[in-house]
Amino acid sequence: MAIARAKELRAMSEDDLREKLSEYRAELRRLLAQTSAGVRPENPGRVRELKRTIARILTILHEKERKG
């Protein structure tokens, strides 16, 4: 059910990862705004999925930075 698996993300370049990160953050902001406005999102589990994927991308970016 993951949006992107860690194996797929590790194969991406840093630029691609940063682009995906901004896309996922924008989607998360949109869903959280819907929730705070009182509108029920289509898929409430998507918020949790997005948060986990964002954390996964950040972890991979930090790993790549440490390697040099």
Backbone torsions as a table, in degrees:
resi	resn	phi	psi	omega
1	MET	NA	-3.5	-179.3
2	ALA	-66.9	146.7	177.8
3	ILE	-66.3	-49.0	177.9
4	ALA	-141.7	132.4	-179.8
5	ARG	-81.9	155.2	-177.3
6	ALA	-58.9	-37.6	-179.4
7	LYS	-62.3	-41.7	178.9
8	GLU	-67.3	-40.7	-178.0
9	LEU	-67.8	-38.0	-179.7
10	ARG	-64.8	-26.5	-179.7
11	ALA	-78.1	-14.4	-177.7
12	MET	-82.0	156.9	175.3
13	SER	-78.1	167.1	-179.1
14	GLU	-63.7	-37.6	179.1
15	ASP	-63.6	-42.4	178.3
16	ASP	-63.8	-40.8	179.6
17	LEU	-63.2	-42.2	179.3
18	ARG	-65.7	-36.2	177.4
19	GLU	-65.8	-45.7	177.5
20	LYS	-61.7	-40.5	-179.8
21	LEU	-59.7	-44.9	179.9
22	SER	-67.3	-36.5	177.2
23	GLU	-63.0	-47.1	-177.9
24	TYR	-67.1	-37.6	177.8
25	ARG	-65.0	-39.6	178.7
26	ALA	-64.2	-42.3	179.1
27	GLU	-65.3	-40.3	178.7
28	LEU	-63.1	-43.8	177.6
29	ARG	-59.1	-41.5	179.9
30	ARG	-63.4	-44.8	-179.7
31	LEU	-66.6	-40.3	179.2
32	LEU	-68.0	-33.3	177.0
33	ALA	-66.8	-40.0	176.8
34	GLN	-60.6	-45.4	-178.2
35	THR	-63.5	-43.2	-178.8
36	SER	-70.2	-24.5	177.9
37	ALA	-81.0	-6.7	178.1
38	GLY	94.2	3.0	177.9
39	VAL	-88.2	132.4	-179.6
40	ARG	-81.3	124.4	179.2
41	PRO	-66.3	154.4	179.7
42	GLU	-58.2	-45.4	-176.5
43	ASN	-128.2	93.6	-177.3
44	PRO	-62.0	-26.3	179.0
45	GLY	-70.7	-15.5	-179.3
46	ARG	-65.1	-32.5	-180.0
47	VAL	-61.2	-49.4	-180.0
48	ARG	-62.6	-40.9	-179.9
49	GLU	-63.3	-41.9	179.1
50	LEU	-65.3	-42.7	179.8
51	LYS	-60.8	-42.8	-179.6
52	ARG	-67.2	-39.6	-179.8
53	THR	-68.3	-38.8	176.9
54	ILE	-61.6	-45.1	178.5
55	ALA	-62.5	-39.2	179.2
56	ARG	-63.0	-44.1	179.9
57	ILE	-64.0	-44.5	179.6
58	LEU	-61.3	-39.6	178.3
59	THR	-62.4	-45.0	-179.2
60	ILE	-66.5	-39.3	177.6
61	LEU	-62.9	-42.4	178.6
62	HIS	-65.0	-37.9	177.6
63	GLU	-63.1	-42.8	-179.3
64	LYS	-66.7	-35.0	178.4
65	GLU	-67.1	-38.7	-179.5
66	ARG	-67.9	-34.6	179.9
67	LYS	-68.9	-28.7	174.8
68	GLY	110.8	NA	NA
